[in-house]
């Protein structure tokens, strides 16, 4: 195999016919949780990523050939200018992006030093940063085309263990404290990195849908047991299409997997608002079956079409989540404002 290291020199995608090579990024930071956080973000943007500490930067250059180095503030014993000298001495020709405190004088001084010694420096990333800040800094590489040329085969991903279950916290709007976690599924492909769910989530009538749902349930339940064993129980919610819950045996299997602690505190299944609006009677039936088994039903991505749901006095759900895109601009949009106000009013009714 012949490797083309010219990609690092150009700092952008190289095309061979219709095939495209995604750029590689190496996150250099001595704090593992910071490295993982940034690497996951870059994965989502389409990079192939690697993490390393400052002492491993030379092997990373030799083995990984990154097109982008994301370099953190490190610590007092290993400063950023020293690492920039290492990159220069090893002939690194890709791009370098420093990150650190937004008002840090050291960050700006290190950035200027990198430019002075002839390195290709991207604008520094001040923390805390927004998604738009990161995208602006990486405009040389973005937009990165989809890394997959075809949908990921679910059976192959299940067999090879490519599926991962991630958790995003659910925050109470009153106390602003975590009150649970929502499970989200991802595929970490050995070649394409983290793949968007749009490329592998099968339809509800697909023969592999139940197998994937079973994986999500079993993994979530296993994680719940670990949380409980650590004396840190967490209420977990999983997202499933409403039609999949038509199978009562499928619901029974969920109940059988639930740990005792979760059965006592409750468990949430989230369904799309669009599915609920199209078949409200079926949703009521499913909600009754779940409630009998101490499982709550949540409606996700409520938007304008869900306004009729919010106005109902007897809605057998324990949670309604307004879609993020719909909330944006609700202060000045009358329709959005009315729907959000109705959702809040529904939540405040004691019999809702």
N, C-alpha and C positions, 0 to 999 in steps of 0.2 A: 504494500500500500504506500502510495506517495502522498505525503502531507504537504499542503500548501500553506506555508507560514506567511505568505504575503497578506493574508487576511488581517493579521495583526498590524501590518504596516498601513493598510488602508482604513481600518477601523470601521468597516461597514460590511454589509452582506455581499458575498461573492456568489454569482449565479453561473451555473453550468447548465445551459439549456433551460429546462423548467425546474430544475432542482436548485434549492437555495440552502445555504449553510447559515444556521443561526449563529450569532456572535457568542463568544464565551466571556464570562465575567468571573473574576476571582475577588472575593471579599476578604480583606486582610484586617483582622481585628482580634485583639487578645481576649475579648469577652465572648464566650460561645453563644450566649443568647442573642447578642447583638448581631453576630455573624449570621446566625440562622434566620433572624428576622429579615435582614437585608437580602439574603440569598433567596428566601421565599418570595419576596417582592419582585426580584429580578426574574425568578422563574416564571411568575405570572405575566411579566412583560415579554417573555419569549426568549430570554437568555438561557444558555447552558451554564450552570454556575458551579463554583467550587469554593469552599471555605478553607481558610488557613490562618494560623497565627503569624506573627512577625518573623519568628525563627524559621518558618517553613516556606517563606516566600521564594527562595531560590529553587527548591524542588518543584514548586508550583509552576514557575516560569519554564522549567526544563520539561515537565511532563504534560502540562495542561495547555500551554501556549495561549494565554488569555488575550482577548482583544480589549478588555477593560479591566482596570484595577480599581476597586473601591477601597480606599484606605482610610481607616479610622484614626482617632487621636492616640491610640495605643496607650502607653504609660510613661512614667518618668524615666524608666531604665532604657526604653526603646523609643526614641523620638521619630517623628515623621520625616524630617530632613534626612536622617540616616537611611531610612528605607527608600527614599527617593534617590539617594546616591547609589544604593544597591540596584535599583531598577535601571538607572543610567549605566552603571558599570556592566550590567548583564545585557545591554543592548535592547531593552524593551522599547518597542516602537508603537505600542497601542496607546489608548487613552487612559488617563488617570483622573479619578474623581475623589477628592478629599471630602470627608464629612466630619462635623463636629458642632460645637455650640454656635448658635447663630451670631452671637456677638463676640466670638473668640478672636482675639488679635493673633493668636498662634496659628489659627486656621488660615487666615489671610496671608500671614507671613510665609507659611509653608507652601501655599499656593504660588506665591510670587517666586519663591526659591525654586520650585519645580520648573517654572517657565524660564528662569534665568539659566538653568543648566541644560535647557533644550528639550524638556519632556513635553508631550502633548497633554496639556492640562485642561480638563473640562471645568466649568464653573463649580466652585465648592458648594456642597450641599449643607446648608445650615439646619440644625435640628432644634426643635421639632419641625418636621417638614410636611408639606402637603403633597398629595399625589401629583398635582400640577407642577410643583417645584421639581420633582424627580423627572417627570416627563420632559420638562423644558431642558434640564441638564443633559438628558440622554437623547436629544433630538437628532444627534448624528446617527444614532442607531435605529430610531423609531420613525415610522411605524414598522414593526417587525411582522412580516406576513405570518399567517398561521403556520405552526410548525408541523402540522399533520397534513398529508396529502389525501388522506381518507380517514373515516371514523375509526377510532380504536376498537378492536374486536373485544367485546366484553368477556367472552369465554377465555380468550388468550390472556387478558389482563387478570382475570380471577385465578387462572391456573398458575400464572407466574408471580402472583402476589404483588401486582403493581398498584392495587387500590390502597388508598390511605384515607383515614377518617380524621379530619381536622375539626377543631372546635373554636367557635367564636363566642365571646361572652355576651350574655343578655343582661342589660343594665336596667335596674328599676328606675323609672322616671321620677319617683318621689324621693327615694333615698340616695339615688345615684350610686348604689352599691350593686355588685354582681349578684344576680338572683338565679342564675342558671347558665346553661351552655347549649348552643345549637350546633348540631353535627353537620358538617359539609363534606362531601366526598370529592376526592381528587385522584387522578391517575398520575403516577410518576413514571413516565416512560423512560427506558434506558437510553434512548436516542434523543427523543424530543423534549425531555424534561417534564415539567408539570403541564398537563393537558387540560384544557377547559372542559367542563362537563358537557357542553354542547356537542362534543365530538363522540361521546360514548353512552349517554343516558338513553336506554332503549325505550320504546313505546310501552304503554301498560299491557298491550296484548303480545308483546315480544316474549318468546319462550325464555329468554335470559333475564327478563325483568325481575321475576320472583327470586332468581338466584342472586342477583345484585342486591335486591331489597333484603334478602336473608343475610347477606354479608354485612350490610349496614347495621341491621338489628343486632346480630351476634357481636360485632365489634363494639357497638355502642354499649351493649350490656356488659361486655367484658371490661370496658373502661369504667362503667358505673361501679362494678365490683371493686376495681382498684381504688376508685375514689372513696368508696365506703370503707375499705380496709385501711385506708390512710386517715380515717376519722375526718374525712372532708367530703361528705356526700354532696353531690351536685345534681340538680334537676336537669335532665337532658331532654332535648326535643330533636326529633328527626323529621325530615321532609319526605312525604310520599304522595303520589298522585291519588286523588280521591277514587278513581275507578278501581285501583288495586285493592281497596278496602272492601270491595263487594264480596270477596271470599272470606267467609266467617272463619274458615280453618286458618287462613293467613293471620287473622287477628288473634286466634287462639295460640298460634305459635309465638306471637309477640308476647302474650301474657306469660307463657311458659318460660320465656327467656328472662323475664324481669326479676331482678334480685328483690329480696324481701324489703330492703330499705327503700327501694324505688317504688314498690307497690304502696308503701305507706305515705310517701311524700308526693306521689303522682308522677305521671309521665305524659309528655305532650307529643302528638302527631300533628304536623303542620300540613295543610293542603292549600292549593292555590285558590285564590278568590274567584278566578275565572271558572274553575270547575264547579265551585259551590253555586254561583249564580245560575249556571246552566242546568243544575239539577239540585234544587234546594231540598226537595222532599227526600232524595237519597241521602243528602248530607245529614238531615235530621235523623234518619234511620241509623246511619253509621255512628253519629254522635251518641245516640242512645246505647248502642252496642258497646262503644268504647267506655262510656261512663259507667256502665254496669261492671266493667272490668277495671275501674279506677284509672282509666286513661283519658286524658283530656284532649279535646280537638281545638286546634288553632287555625285561624284563617290568615294566610300570608298574602302579601302584595295587594292589599285593598286599594282600589283606585276609584275612579268615577263610576264605573259599572257596579261597584260594590256599595254604592250609596243606599240602595234599597235594603241591603242587609243591615246596615247600621241603624236604620229606622225601625226595625222590628223589635217588639217588646219581649218576645220569647225566642231568643237565639241560643241554641244549645252549644255554645262554644265558651271556652274559658279565656280566650285571647284573640285579639284582632290586631294585625300588624299592617300599618299603612306603608305602602311602597315608598322607598327612599326617593325615587325620581318624582313621585306624585307629591311628596311633602315639599320638595324644593319649590319655592315661590308661592306657597299657599297663603302667605300673608297678603299678597296683592291680587291673587286669582280667586274670584268669588266662588267658583265651583269647587276648587280644591279646599278653600277655607270652610265651606259648608259641609263637605264630606268629613273633613277632619273634626269639625265641631260635633257632628252627629256621632262619629265613632267615640269621641270622649264622653258624650252624653249617654251613649249606650253602656259604656264601661262603668259609669257612675250609678246606673240604675241597679238597685240591690237584687232584682230578679233577673238581670240580664245573664 
